[in-house]
Amino acid sequence: MKQIFVKKVSIIAKCLVNTKIFTEMATAELLIKKIFNDSYSEHSFDEWNTKVSELSANRIIAQVATASKVRVRNLIQELWYH
């Protein structure tokens, strides 16, 4: 079975779309990139935005589904070393 991978920005964007904060993945991804660049200007968004296994992505998305608020900066940090 082939393993599927998902970019980190797409995981957070999916959380935002699932909670109806955004309707479009692309719009959510642009916001996440802006938050990353504003908060972590000394780091590269492209170097951070690596691929994560679909299994890990789904686990994170499921955890956020029950949250009352999507904290983008917290998710960026949580995904930092994935």
MIKOL-780905 format. One line per field, with one value per atom (N, C-alpha, C): residue number from 1; atom name; x, y, z. Coordinates in pm, whole numbers. Layout:
# MIKOL-780905
resi NUM / ...
name CA / ...
xx X / ...
yy Y / ...
zz Z / ...
END
This chain:
# MIKOL-780905
resi 1 / 1 / 1 / 2 / 2 / 2 / 3 / 3 / 3 / 4 / 4 / 4 / 5 / 5 / 5 / 6 / 6 / 6 / 7 / 7 / 7 / 8 / 8 / 8 / 9 / 9 / 9 / 10 / 10 / 10 / 11 / 11 / 11 / 12 / 12 / 12 / 13 / 13 / 13 / 14 / 14 / 14 / 15 / 15 / 15 / 16 / 16 / 16 / 17 / 17 / 17 / 18 / 18 / 18 / 19 / 19 / 19 / 20 / 20 / 20 / 21 / 21 / 21 / 22 / 22 / 22 / 23 / 23 / 23 / 24 / 24 / 24 / 25 / 25 / 25 / 26 / 26 / 26 / 27 / 27 / 27 / 28 / 28 / 28 / 29 / 29 / 29 / 30 / 30 / 30 / 31 / 31 / 31 / 32 / 32 / 32 / 33 / 33 / 33 / 34 / 34 / 34 / 35 / 35 / 35 / 36 / 36 / 36 / 37 / 37 / 37 / 38 / 38 / 38 / 39 / 39 / 39 / 40 / 40 / 40 / 41 / 41 / 41 / 42 / 42 / 42 / 43 / 43 / 43 / 44 / 44 / 44 / 45 / 45 / 45 / 46 / 46 / 46 / 47 / 47 / 47 / 48 / 48 / 48 / 49 / 49 / 49 / 50 / 50 / 50 / 51 / 51 / 51 / 52 / 52 / 52 / 53 / 53 / 53 / 54 / 54 / 54 / 55 / 55 / 55 / 56 / 56 / 56 / 57 / 57 / 57 / 58 / 58 / 58 / 59 / 59 / 59 / 60 / 60 / 60 / 61 / 61 / 61 / 62 / 62 / 62 / 63 / 63 / 63 / 64 / 64 / 64 / 65 / 65 / 65 / 66 / 66 / 66 / 67 / 67 / 67 / 68 / 68 / 68 / 69 / 69 / 69 / 70 / 70 / 70 / 71 / 71 / 71 / 72 / 72 / 72 / 73 / 73 / 73 / 74 / 74 / 74 / 75 / 75 / 75 / 76 / 76 / 76 / 77 / 77 / 77 / 78 / 78 / 78 / 79 / 79 / 79 / 80 / 80 / 80 / 81 / 81 / 81 / 82 / 82 / 82
name N / CA / C / N / CA / C / N / CA / C / N / CA / C / N / CA / C / N / CA / C / N / CA / C / N / CA / C / N / CA / C / N / CA / C / N / CA / C / N / CA / C / N / CA / C / N / CA / C / N / CA / C / N / CA / C / N / CA / C / N / CA / C / N / CA / C / N / CA / C / N / CA / C / N / CA / C / N / CA / C / N / CA / C / N / CA / C / N / CA / C / N / CA / C / N / CA / C / N / CA / C / N / CA / C / N / CA / C / N / CA / C / N / CA / C / N / CA / C / N / CA / C / N / CA / C / N / CA / C / N / CA / C / N / CA / C / N / CA / C / N / CA / C / N / CA / C / N / CA / C / N / CA / C / N / CA / C / N / CA / C / N / CA / C / N / CA / C / N / CA / C / N / CA / C / N / CA / C / N / CA / C / N / CA / C / N / CA / C / N / CA / C / N / CA / C / N / CA / C / N / CA / C / N / CA / C / N / CA / C / N / CA / C / N / CA / C / N / CA / C / N / CA / C / N / CA / C / N / CA / C / N / CA / C / N / CA / C / N / CA / C / N / CA / C / N / CA / C / N / CA / C / N / CA / C / N / CA / C / N / CA / C / N / CA / C / N / CA / C / N / CA / C / N / CA / C / N / CA / C / N / CA / C / N / CA / C
xx 84 / 0 / 89 / 58 / 138 / 98 / 198 / 170 / 149 / 52 / 20 / 71 / 121 / 173 / 100 / 93 / 20 / 111 / 111 / 189 / 130 / 217 / 175 / 72 / 93 / -1 / -141 / -148 / -278 / -350 / -274 / -335 / -405 / -334 / -393 / -509 / -493 / -601 / -726 / -708 / -822 / -895 / -819 / -881 / -966 / -913 / -986 / -1111 / -1102 / -1218 / -1322 / -1276 / -1370 / -1449 / -1386 / -1456 / -1529 / -1535 / -1609 / -1553 / -1426 / -1361 / -1332 / -1299 / -1277 / -1357 / -1391 / -1459 / -1363 / -1252 / -1156 / -1021 / -968 / -837 / -728 / -732 / -627 / -624 / -739 / -747 / -691 / -728 / -678 / -526 / -474 / -329 / -253 / -311 / -247 / -240 / -347 / -348 / -243 / -234 / -138 / 4 / 32 / 165 / 196 / 97 / 117 / 144 / 66 / 87 / 226 / 265 / 399 / 506 / 498 / 600 / 603 / 486 / 480 / 537 / 507 / 545 / 685 / 729 / 857 / 942 / 958 / 1027 / 1172 / 1231 / 1369 / 1376 / 1261 / 1256 / 1194 / 1221 / 1168 / 1037 / 934 / 805 / 821 / 893 / 910 / 986 / 1082 / 1154 / 1066 / 980 / 887 / 779 / 730 / 613 / 646 / 697 / 731 / 607 / 623 / 512 / 506 / 383 / 355 / 269 / 282 / 202 / 52 / -26 / -171 / -229 / -174 / -218 / -199 / -81 / -54 / -143 / -159 / -244 / -387 / -441 / -578 / -595 / -493 / -497 / -504 / -423 / -424 / -557 / -606 / -734 / -847 / -845 / -948 / -940 / -819 / -803 / -859 / -832 / -876 / -1027 / -1085 / -1229 / -1312 / -1260 / -1336 / -1301 / -1206 / -1165 / -1265 / -1279 / -1370 / -1305 / -1172 / -1099 / -978 / -948 / -830 / -717 / -615 / -500 / -388 / -381 / -288 / -143 / -102 / 37 / 69 / -25 / -3 / 13 / -68 / -58 / 74 / 117 / 247 / 356 / 353 / 454 / 441 / 318 / 296 / 352 / 341 / 389 / 536 / 601 / 739 / 832 / 828 / 924 / 864 / 748 / 686 / 754
yy -118 / 0 / 124 / 217 / 338 / 438 / 492 / 590 / 728 / 801 / 933 / 1038 / 1148 / 1257 / 1387 / 1474 / 1600 / 1711 / 1825 / 1941 / 1994 / 2043 / 2095 / 2206 / 2296 / 2408 / 2356 / 2246 / 2190 / 2128 / 2076 / 2019 / 2129 / 2239 / 2350 / 2412 / 2426 / 2482 / 2395 / 2264 / 2172 / 2193 / 2216 / 2243 / 2370 / 2473 / 2600 / 2585 / 2507 / 2484 / 2398 / 2296 / 2209 / 2284 / 2384 / 2461 / 2582 / 2587 / 2689 / 2830 / 2841 / 2972 / 3020 / 2925 / 2955 / 2855 / 2895 / 2802 / 2747 / 2817 / 2777 / 2740 / 2627 / 2583 / 2685 / 2735 / 2828 / 2955 / 3007 / 3128 / 3101 / 2988 / 2950 / 2933 / 2871 / 2850 / 2981 / 3080 / 3212 / 3278 / 3267 / 3323 / 3255 / 3124 / 3049 / 3091 / 3105 / 3149 / 3288 / 3378 / 3512 / 3506 / 3428 / 3414 / 3356 / 3256 / 3197 / 3303 / 3376 / 3475 / 3589 / 3628 / 3733 / 3685 / 3562 / 3509 / 3448 / 3396 / 3324 / 3377 / 3508 / 3572 / 3524 / 3471 / 3422 / 3281 / 3220 / 3084 / 3086 / 2983 / 2971 / 2892 / 2953 / 2884 / 2756 / 2767 / 2651 / 2536 / 2568 / 2463 / 2400 / 2479 / 2426 / 2341 / 2385 / 2325 / 2195 / 2099 / 1969 / 1879 / 1760 / 1666 / 1581 / 1552 / 1470 / 1353 / 1239 / 1124 / 1156 / 1099 / 1121 / 1075 / 969 / 919 / 1025 / 1085 / 1192 / 1313 / 1347 / 1461 / 1439 / 1321 / 1291 / 1294 / 1250 / 1252 / 1397 / 1484 / 1626 / 1691 / 1665 / 1722 / 1676 / 1550 / 1497 / 1563 / 1587 / 1653 / 1795 / 1865 / 2004 / 2012 / 1908 / 1908 / 1929 / 1887 / 1902 / 2031 / 2108 / 2232 / 2343 / 2436 / 2547 / 2656 / 2652 / 2754 / 2690 / 2732 / 2682 / 2781 / 2736 / 2822 / 2792 / 2875 / 2851 / 2847 / 2941 / 2942 / 2814 / 2767 / 2643 / 2524 / 2522 / 2412 / 2418 / 2539 / 2554 / 2493 / 2527 / 2475 / 2324 / 2276 / 2132 / 2053 / 2111 / 2043 / 2068 / 2151 / 2193 / 2074 / 1975 / 1864 / 1737 / 1749 / 1632 / 1607
zz 0 / 0 / 0 / -89 / -101 / 8 / 75 / 179 / 114 / 165 / 113 / 210 / 155 / 237 / 206 / 306 / 295 / 347 / 279 / 326 / 456 / 542 / 673 / 660 / 565 / 548 / 513 / 439 / 401 / 520 / 615 / 735 / 815 / 836 / 913 / 835 / 705 / 622 / 630 / 628 / 639 / 772 / 879 / 1010 / 1002 / 937 / 925 / 838 / 732 / 645 / 718 / 790 / 863 / 969 / 1029 / 1133 / 1073 / 942 / 868 / 885 / 926 / 933 / 792 / 703 / 562 / 479 / 358 / 268 / 163 / 140 / 37 / 100 / 61 / 109 / 73 / -50 / -97 / -13 / 22 / 104 / 243 / 299 / 432 / 429 / 323 / 312 / 303 / 234 / 225 / 363 / 440 / 576 / 663 / 654 / 735 / 700 / 571 / 528 / 584 / 583 / 637 / 787 / 860 / 1005 / 1031 / 954 / 972 / 951 / 839 / 807 / 909 / 961 / 1063 / 1197 / 1232 / 1364 / 1367 / 1255 / 1249 / 1134 / 1129 / 1016 / 999 / 1105 / 1095 / 1036 / 1009 / 953 / 814 / 739 / 603 / 604 / 548 / 536 / 453 / 343 / 254 / 321 / 406 / 478 / 585 / 647 / 749 / 683 / 568 / 503 / 430 / 506 / 449 / 452 / 400 / 395 / 522 / 563 / 681 / 633 / 696 / 655 / 670 / 584 / 590 / 724 / 779 / 909 / 1018 / 1023 / 1120 / 1093 / 966 / 929 / 977 / 952 / 993 / 1145 / 1216 / 1362 / 1414 / 1356 / 1396 / 1359 / 1241 / 1197 / 1289 / 1329 / 1420 / 1557 / 1607 / 1737 / 1733 / 1626 / 1613 / 1592 / 1536 / 1508 / 1634 / 1748 / 1873 / 1948 / 1896 / 1962 / 1931 / 2025 / 2003 / 1918 / 1909 / 1835 / 1769 / 1645 / 1575 / 1601 / 1669 / 1701 / 1601 / 1499 / 1388 / 1437 / 1520 / 1568 / 1646 / 1726 / 1802 / 1708 / 1603 / 1506 / 1429 / 1396 / 1329 / 1417 / 1546 / 1638 / 1656 / 1666 / 1683 / 1564 / 1446 / 1324 / 1295 / 1374 / 1344 / 1321 / 1408 / 1396 / 1337 / 1275 / 1209 / 1078
END
